[in-house]
Amino acid sequence: MERSINVGICVSPDRIEIKNLGTQRGVGLCSGDTINTIAIDEVDKDYISFTGSGFSLDPRGFAIFPGSVCIQNTRVNAYLLIYVSRFGGIRTKRGSGTCPATCT
């Protein structure tokens, strides 16, 4: 853990990027080097999108900044919401329609 990194999950409408935040806890979610990118294929951009605030985790899995990521598919009128709480607890919620505005 001494040499481990903090990780940020950065969300935009067509991609989710996993970022290496280094050992600093106060940096933004989208700063740092990209470790991995999950992008929507060009043919799927008409009906699949990502929303949410993003979140960051320390090497132990505790949330530095809690938040969410929501994947929406308008073709089948469904979404999958992933929410990370303050202590790194992960909840998921599936539903029909659009992504909820809040994560309660």
Backbone torsions as a table, in degrees:
resi	resn	phi	psi	omega
1	MET	NA	-24.0	-179.1
2	GLU	-59.9	-34.8	-178.5
3	ARG	-105.6	11.7	-179.6
4	SER	-77.7	167.8	-176.5
5	ILE	-119.3	158.7	168.0
6	ASN	-85.4	147.1	-175.3
7	VAL	-123.2	134.3	176.3
8	GLY	-111.7	141.4	175.1
9	ILE	-110.3	111.8	-173.9
10	CYS	-106.8	129.5	-173.2
11	VAL	-115.1	132.8	168.5
12	SER	-133.5	167.7	-174.8
13	PRO	-57.1	-27.9	-176.9
14	ASP	-118.5	5.7	179.7
15	ARG	-160.1	155.7	171.3
16	ILE	-122.2	127.7	179.5
17	GLU	-115.6	135.3	175.2
18	ILE	-99.0	121.6	-172.0
19	LYS	-112.8	143.1	172.5
20	ASN	-85.9	108.9	-179.1
21	LEU	-90.9	1.7	-178.8
22	GLY	71.2	-146.7	-178.2
23	THR	-101.3	-2.8	-180.0
24	GLN	-79.7	135.2	-178.8
25	ARG	-92.9	-20.4	-173.4
26	GLY	-95.4	4.1	-178.0
27	VAL	-78.1	162.4	179.8
28	GLY	-70.0	158.2	-178.8
29	LEU	-59.4	-33.9	-172.6
30	CYS	-101.1	11.0	176.4
31	SER	-89.3	166.5	179.0
32	GLY	93.9	176.8	-178.7
33	ASP	-79.7	144.3	177.9
34	THR	-77.6	126.4	176.5
35	ILE	-89.2	-43.1	-177.7
36	ASN	-154.3	152.1	177.5
37	THR	-129.8	133.0	173.5
38	ILE	-111.6	110.2	-175.7
39	ALA	-116.8	148.9	176.9
40	ILE	-82.3	132.7	176.8
41	ASP	-61.1	149.1	-177.3
42	GLU	-55.1	-39.1	-178.0
43	VAL	-71.6	-19.3	-178.1
44	ASP	-97.9	-6.3	-175.9
45	LYS	-63.9	-19.8	-179.8
46	ASP	-70.6	-23.2	-175.4
47	TYR	-133.3	-7.6	177.0
48	ILE	-114.9	136.1	177.1
49	SER	-149.0	159.4	176.2
50	PHE	-110.6	141.1	172.5
51	THR	-139.6	172.2	176.3
52	GLY	128.3	172.9	-177.3
53	SER	-89.7	-16.6	-171.7
54	GLY	77.3	179.4	-179.9
55	PHE	-164.2	168.6	175.0
56	SER	-137.2	150.1	-177.1
57	LEU	-127.4	146.2	173.5
58	ASP	-87.4	176.4	-176.3
59	PRO	-61.0	-21.6	178.9
60	ARG	-84.6	-9.6	-177.9
61	GLY	96.1	2.3	175.9
62	PHE	-79.4	143.6	-179.8
63	ALA	-73.7	130.1	169.2
64	ILE	-82.8	-49.7	172.5
65	PHE	-124.7	113.0	177.2
66	PRO	-69.9	160.8	178.7
67	GLY	174.2	-159.7	-173.6
68	SER	-147.7	163.3	170.5
69	VAL	-138.3	133.9	178.2
70	CYS	-126.6	133.6	177.7
71	ILE	-109.5	122.1	-176.6
72	GLN	-117.2	136.6	178.1
73	ASN	-124.8	103.4	-178.1
74	THR	-76.1	-17.8	178.7
75	ARG	-65.1	-38.2	178.8
76	VAL	-108.7	6.5	177.2
77	ASN	55.8	52.5	-177.0
78	ALA	-143.0	161.8	176.2
79	TYR	-143.6	161.2	171.8
80	LEU	-130.3	119.9	-179.9
81	LEU	-106.4	131.0	176.0
82	ILE	-118.1	121.6	-177.7
83	TYR	-122.2	130.5	177.1
84	VAL	-108.8	121.4	-178.7
85	SER	-82.7	178.1	-175.9
86	ARG	-56.0	-36.7	-177.9
87	PHE	-99.9	18.3	174.5
88	GLY	87.3	2.9	175.5
89	GLY	-64.8	134.6	-178.1
90	ILE	-110.9	125.4	175.1
91	ARG	-117.7	146.5	174.3
92	THR	-124.0	151.4	178.3
93	LYS	-144.0	129.4	175.8
94	ARG	-109.2	148.4	177.7
95	GLY	-165.6	177.0	176.2
96	SER	-103.0	156.4	-177.9
97	GLY	95.0	-148.3	-177.9
98	THR	-98.9	166.2	178.8
99	CYS	-61.1	138.4	177.9
100	PRO	-64.3	150.6	180.0
101	ALA	-73.3	-30.1	-180.0
102	THR	-127.8	161.9	-178.1
103	CYS	-110.5	78.4	178.8
104	THR	-115.6	NA	NA
